Amino acid sequence: MLKTLFAASALTLAAASITPALADDGKLVRSISLSGHGEVRMAPDLAIVTVGVMSSAATAREALDANTKAMQGVMASLTAAGIEARDIQTSNFSVNPRYDYGQNNAQPPKVVGYDVSNNVSVTVRKLDSLGAVLDQVVSSGSNQINGVAFQVSKPEAATDEARKLAVADALHKAQVYTAASGVTLGQIISLTEGGGYQPPQPVFKTMRAEAASADVPIAQGEQVIAVDVNFTWEIK
């Protein structure tokens, strides 16, 4: 369920100015410029998380073999958790030497082993299963989990609602300013839009994996879809 709101004046500062502008016929036209802000809050319906494996060994071959075996287990656990192939994408793969620089870097670095890292970005479309997915990939061999990000899969309707709120906010301010200054609001000279990301508001939920040794706490929160508009009106 969408919850709509205007940003409070104490939190959002809009600069107002009355300035002359040139009309098409070259005459000066007095104008007023204001910004409006609109927000819509809604619960996210999917999450993207990066999971993977870091393996170390004396040789690159050994590290790669160990990493490949572990990643096969991770991929199998994702499939078993109901994650579709289209929602699993390799995001990073690297093979790097590990050096020993000695004490105080007094000697040339010496290769003492190799690290292999393989990570995939996973889209979880059923948020109630996120805790179970995280538990399963760790149990299957993943030792790297990064960047859980919640998203709204279809934000178009909420964005349009935020646009309406932003326009109404700007118009309200314009009416207050023109009434207070004794001028009349005329036609719109220009209108531009900008958007601003705001972090989700935390709402903690606990998601249990059936075979987990402990619950995995997940802060799902609410996504804030925000739109800013900038108006310039002619004033009379």
SENUDO-429060 format. One record per residue (C-alpha): residue number from 0; residue in three letters; x, y, z. Coordinates in Angstrom, 3 decimals. Layout:
BEGIN
<node NUM, ALA, <X, Y, Z>>
...
This chain:
BEGIN
<node 0, MET, <0.000, 0.000, 0.000>>
<node 1, LEU, <1.467, 3.342, -1.026>>
<node 2, LYS, <1.937, 6.088, 1.492>>
<node 3, THR, <2.340, 9.539, -0.032>>
<node 4, LEU, <3.646, 12.644, 1.596>>
<node 5, PHE, <5.100, 16.081, 1.027>>
<node 6, ALA, <8.525, 16.860, 2.389>>
<node 7, ALA, <8.256, 19.158, 5.394>>
<node 8, SER, <9.369, 22.733, 4.888>>
<node 9, ALA, <11.904, 22.349, 7.656>>
<node 10, LEU, <13.574, 19.529, 5.767>>
<node 11, THR, <13.335, 20.769, 2.191>>
<node 12, LEU, <14.415, 24.289, 1.287>>
<node 13, ALA, <13.106, 25.707, -1.985>>
<node 14, ALA, <14.708, 28.856, -3.371>>
<node 15, ALA, <12.243, 31.412, -4.706>>
<node 16, SER, <13.236, 34.272, -6.952>>
<node 17, ILE, <11.429, 36.893, -8.950>>
<node 18, THR, <13.508, 37.888, -11.954>>
<node 19, PRO, <13.023, 39.478, -15.353>>
<node 20, ALA, <13.215, 37.213, -18.408>>
<node 21, LEU, <13.145, 37.877, -22.132>>
<node 22, ALA, <9.966, 36.967, -23.993>>
<node 23, ASP, <9.917, 35.833, -27.631>>
<node 24, ASP, <9.334, 39.420, -28.786>>
<node 25, GLY, <12.343, 40.657, -26.829>>
<node 26, LYS, <10.366, 42.288, -24.039>>
<node 27, LEU, <11.255, 41.730, -20.435>>
<node 28, VAL, <8.873, 39.413, -18.577>>
<node 29, ARG, <8.852, 39.208, -14.811>>
<node 30, SER, <8.978, 35.640, -13.551>>
<node 31, ILE, <9.095, 33.543, -10.397>>
<node 32, SER, <11.071, 30.304, -10.054>>
<node 33, LEU, <10.287, 27.658, -7.459>>
<node 34, SER, <10.946, 23.986, -6.832>>
<node 35, GLY, <8.560, 21.292, -5.644>>
<node 36, HIS, <9.243, 17.957, -3.967>>
<node 37, GLY, <7.138, 14.793, -3.895>>
<node 38, GLU, <7.713, 11.414, -2.262>>
<node 39, VAL, <6.048, 8.030, -2.290>>
<node 40, ARG, <7.036, 5.278, 0.122>>
<node 41, MET, <6.473, 1.643, -0.660>>
<node 42, ALA, <7.791, -1.719, 0.436>>
<node 43, PRO, <10.438, -3.240, -1.862>>
<node 44, ASP, <9.581, -6.497, -3.572>>
<node 45, LEU, <12.996, -7.839, -4.568>>
<node 46, ALA, <16.590, -7.863, -3.356>>
<node 47, ILE, <19.935, -8.109, -5.127>>
<node 48, VAL, <22.832, -9.660, -3.246>>
<node 49, THR, <26.375, -10.556, -4.282>>
<node 50, VAL, <27.609, -13.953, -3.113>>
<node 51, GLY, <30.768, -15.840, -3.920>>
<node 52, VAL, <33.853, -17.723, -2.861>>
<node 53, MET, <37.439, -16.678, -2.143>>
<node 54, SER, <39.937, -19.565, -2.291>>
<node 55, SER, <43.658, -19.567, -1.504>>
<node 56, ALA, <46.336, -22.137, -2.348>>
<node 57, ALA, <50.024, -22.462, -3.097>>
<node 58, THR, <49.444, -22.481, -6.868>>
<node 59, ALA, <46.918, -20.791, -9.112>>
<node 60, ARG, <45.745, -24.195, -10.361>>
<node 61, GLU, <45.047, -25.467, -6.865>>
<node 62, ALA, <43.261, -22.264, -5.884>>
<node 63, LEU, <41.145, -22.364, -9.039>>
<node 64, ASP, <40.200, -26.017, -8.559>>
<node 65, ALA, <39.142, -25.391, -4.956>>
<node 66, ASN, <37.203, -22.294, -5.967>>
<node 67, THR, <35.447, -24.066, -8.834>>
<node 68, LYS, <34.324, -26.901, -6.567>>
<node 69, ALA, <33.021, -24.496, -3.927>>
<node 70, MET, <31.215, -22.314, -6.493>>
<node 71, GLN, <29.523, -25.376, -7.972>>
<node 72, GLY, <28.062, -26.018, -4.533>>
<node 73, VAL, <26.956, -22.391, -4.188>>
<node 74, MET, <25.298, -22.410, -7.613>>
<node 75, ALA, <23.548, -25.699, -6.822>>
<node 76, SER, <22.222, -24.242, -3.569>>
<node 77, LEU, <20.852, -21.196, -5.411>>
<node 78, THR, <19.054, -23.448, -7.866>>
<node 79, ALA, <17.689, -25.546, -5.012>>
<node 80, ALA, <16.429, -22.357, -3.356>>
<node 81, GLY, <14.317, -21.601, -6.431>>
<node 82, ILE, <16.515, -18.890, -7.962>>
<node 83, GLU, <16.127, -18.908, -11.747>>
<node 84, ALA, <19.123, -18.884, -14.099>>
<node 85, ARG, <18.174, -15.421, -15.414>>
<node 86, ASP, <18.588, -14.068, -11.871>>
<node 87, ILE, <22.177, -15.290, -11.429>>
<node 88, GLN, <24.953, -13.346, -13.162>>
<node 89, THR, <28.721, -13.456, -12.701>>
<node 90, SER, <29.837, -10.062, -11.405>>
<node 91, ASN, <33.516, -10.675, -10.678>>
<node 92, PHE, <36.183, -13.295, -11.290>>
<node 93, SER, <39.844, -12.794, -10.421>>
<node 94, VAL, <43.097, -14.690, -9.936>>
<node 95, ASN, <45.739, -12.792, -7.967>>
<node 96, PRO, <49.162, -13.693, -6.583>>
<node 97, ARG, <49.789, -13.304, -2.864>>
<node 98, TYR, <53.121, -11.758, -1.883>>
<node 99, ASP, <55.396, -11.864, 1.127>>
<node 100, TYR, <57.174, -8.532, 1.479>>
<node 101, GLY, <59.306, -9.595, 4.421>>
<node 102, GLN, <59.996, -7.360, 7.374>>
<node 103, ASN, <59.848, -3.635, 6.649>>
<node 104, ASN, <59.798, -4.368, 2.898>>
<node 105, ALA, <63.532, -4.942, 3.100>>
<node 106, GLN, <63.540, -7.544, 0.331>>
<node 107, PRO, <61.870, -7.943, -3.080>>
<node 108, PRO, <58.339, -9.361, -2.776>>
<node 109, LYS, <58.050, -13.125, -3.104>>
<node 110, VAL, <54.983, -14.963, -4.430>>
<node 111, VAL, <53.772, -17.293, -1.684>>
<node 112, GLY, <50.395, -18.314, -3.079>>
<node 113, TYR, <47.362, -17.371, -5.134>>
<node 114, ASP, <43.857, -16.126, -4.393>>
<node 115, VAL, <40.917, -16.881, -6.655>>
<node 116, SER, <37.641, -15.007, -6.223>>
<node 117, ASN, <34.367, -15.711, -8.015>>
<node 118, ASN, <31.203, -13.715, -7.291>>
<node 119, VAL, <27.691, -13.711, -8.721>>
<node 120, SER, <24.893, -11.160, -8.395>>
<node 121, VAL, <21.668, -12.858, -7.334>>
<node 122, THR, <18.193, -11.370, -7.670>>
<node 123, VAL, <15.839, -12.700, -5.007>>
<node 124, ARG, <12.255, -12.040, -6.090>>
<node 125, LYS, <10.615, -13.637, -3.053>>
<node 126, LEU, <11.819, -11.566, -0.111>>
<node 127, ASP, <10.428, -13.998, 2.429>>
<node 128, SER, <13.026, -16.505, 1.210>>
<node 129, LEU, <16.028, -14.160, 1.452>>
<node 130, GLY, <17.089, -15.378, 4.883>>
<node 131, ALA, <16.956, -18.987, 3.717>>
<node 132, VAL, <18.938, -18.196, 0.569>>
<node 133, LEU, <21.702, -16.495, 2.574>>
<node 134, ASP, <21.878, -19.407, 4.974>>
<node 135, GLN, <22.017, -21.984, 2.184>>
<node 136, VAL, <24.797, -20.307, 0.207>>
<node 137, VAL, <26.965, -20.025, 3.327>>
<node 138, SER, <26.275, -23.651, 4.211>>
<node 139, SER, <27.233, -24.695, 0.680>>
<node 140, GLY, <30.630, -22.958, 0.754>>
<node 141, SER, <30.201, -19.223, 0.146>>
<node 142, ASN, <32.541, -17.098, 2.252>>
<node 143, GLN, <31.762, -13.754, 0.572>>
<node 144, ILE, <28.394, -11.971, 0.780>>
<node 145, ASN, <28.216, -8.289, -0.089>>
<node 146, GLY, <25.815, -5.497, -0.896>>
<node 147, VAL, <22.258, -6.572, -0.164>>
<node 148, ALA, <20.167, -3.954, -2.008>>
<node 149, PHE, <16.377, -3.779, -1.947>>
<node 150, GLN, <14.456, -2.513, -4.966>>
<node 151, VAL, <10.972, -1.958, -6.330>>
<node 152, SER, <10.503, -3.951, -9.521>>
<node 153, LYS, <7.788, -1.704, -10.990>>
<node 154, PRO, <8.216, 1.880, -9.719>>
<node 155, GLU, <6.402, 3.617, -12.605>>
<node 156, ALA, <3.053, 4.203, -10.870>>
<node 157, ALA, <4.738, 5.397, -7.675>>
<node 158, THR, <7.006, 7.726, -9.665>>
<node 159, ASP, <4.010, 9.274, -11.425>>
<node 160, GLU, <2.341, 9.827, -8.049>>
<node 161, ALA, <5.518, 11.495, -6.762>>
<node 162, ARG, <5.493, 13.754, -9.840>>
<node 163, LYS, <1.943, 14.863, -9.059>>
<node 164, LEU, <2.899, 15.627, -5.474>>
<node 165, ALA, <5.959, 17.586, -6.582>>
<node 166, VAL, <3.898, 19.711, -8.994>>
<node 167, ALA, <1.259, 20.357, -6.335>>
<node 168, ASP, <3.996, 21.340, -3.876>>
<node 169, ALA, <5.538, 23.831, -6.307>>
<node 170, LEU, <2.144, 25.279, -7.225>>
<node 171, HIS, <1.203, 25.701, -3.566>>
<node 172, LYS, <4.410, 27.619, -2.882>>
<node 173, ALA, <3.880, 29.794, -5.942>>
<node 174, GLN, <0.365, 30.706, -4.812>>
<node 175, VAL, <1.639, 31.635, -1.347>>
<node 176, TYR, <4.440, 33.807, -2.709>>
<node 177, THR, <2.340, 35.590, -5.303>>
<node 178, ALA, <-0.484, 36.259, -2.839>>
<node 179, ALA, <1.973, 37.625, -0.278>>
<node 180, SER, <3.739, 39.841, -2.820>>
<node 181, GLY, <0.585, 41.126, -4.525>>
<node 182, VAL, <1.244, 39.730, -7.989>>
<node 183, THR, <-0.697, 37.312, -10.188>>
<node 184, LEU, <0.635, 33.975, -11.374>>
<node 185, GLY, <0.752, 33.696, -15.152>>
<node 186, GLN, <1.617, 30.974, -17.645>>
<node 187, ILE, <4.409, 28.440, -17.178>>
<node 188, ILE, <7.673, 29.501, -18.829>>
<node 189, SER, <9.709, 26.368, -18.043>>
<node 190, LEU, <9.437, 23.051, -16.207>>
<node 191, THR, <12.253, 20.606, -15.460>>
<node 192, GLU, <12.379, 17.419, -13.423>>
<node 193, GLY, <15.018, 15.890, -11.231>>
<node 194, GLY, <14.992, 12.790, -9.066>>
<node 195, GLY, <16.715, 12.086, -5.800>>
<node 196, TYR, <17.562, 8.742, -4.177>>
<node 197, GLN, <16.766, 8.364, -0.517>>
<node 198, PRO, <17.831, 5.327, 1.495>>
<node 199, PRO, <15.171, 2.885, 2.672>>
<node 200, GLN, <13.682, 3.317, 6.136>>
<node 201, PRO, <14.654, 0.239, 8.188>>
<node 202, VAL, <11.895, -2.162, 9.187>>
<node 203, PHE, <13.483, -5.260, 10.710>>
<node 204, LYS, <12.124, -8.656, 9.809>>
<node 205, THR, <13.419, -12.103, 10.689>>
<node 206, MET, <13.600, -14.699, 7.943>>
<node 207, ARG, <14.192, -18.282, 9.007>>
<node 208, ALA, <15.853, -20.988, 6.980>>
<node 209, GLU, <14.284, -24.337, 7.701>>
<node 210, ALA, <17.584, -26.039, 8.456>>
<node 211, ALA, <19.392, -22.961, 9.782>>
<node 212, SER, <21.241, -22.994, 13.076>>
<node 213, ALA, <20.140, -19.379, 13.691>>
<node 214, ASP, <17.747, -16.823, 12.271>>
<node 215, VAL, <19.059, -14.371, 9.691>>
<node 216, PRO, <17.819, -10.840, 10.516>>
<node 217, ILE, <16.926, -8.800, 7.437>>
<node 218, ALA, <16.105, -5.061, 7.388>>
<node 219, GLN, <13.725, -4.772, 4.450>>
<node 220, GLY, <12.590, -1.214, 5.068>>
<node 221, GLU, <10.662, 1.015, 2.685>>
<node 222, GLN, <11.894, 2.476, -0.569>>
<node 223, VAL, <11.469, 6.226, -1.033>>
<node 224, ILE, <10.718, 7.232, -4.604>>
<node 225, ALA, <11.321, 10.972, -4.847>>
<node 226, VAL, <10.851, 13.520, -7.620>>
<node 227, ASP, <11.868, 17.185, -7.685>>
<node 228, VAL, <10.478, 19.664, -10.201>>
<node 229, ASN, <11.600, 23.186, -11.033>>
<node 230, PHE, <9.043, 25.692, -12.337>>
<node 231, THR, <9.332, 29.171, -13.761>>
<node 232, TRP, <6.089, 31.143, -14.123>>
<node 233, GLU, <5.345, 34.497, -15.641>>
<node 234, ILE, <3.937, 36.938, -13.084>>
<node 235, LYS, <1.714, 39.938, -13.713>>
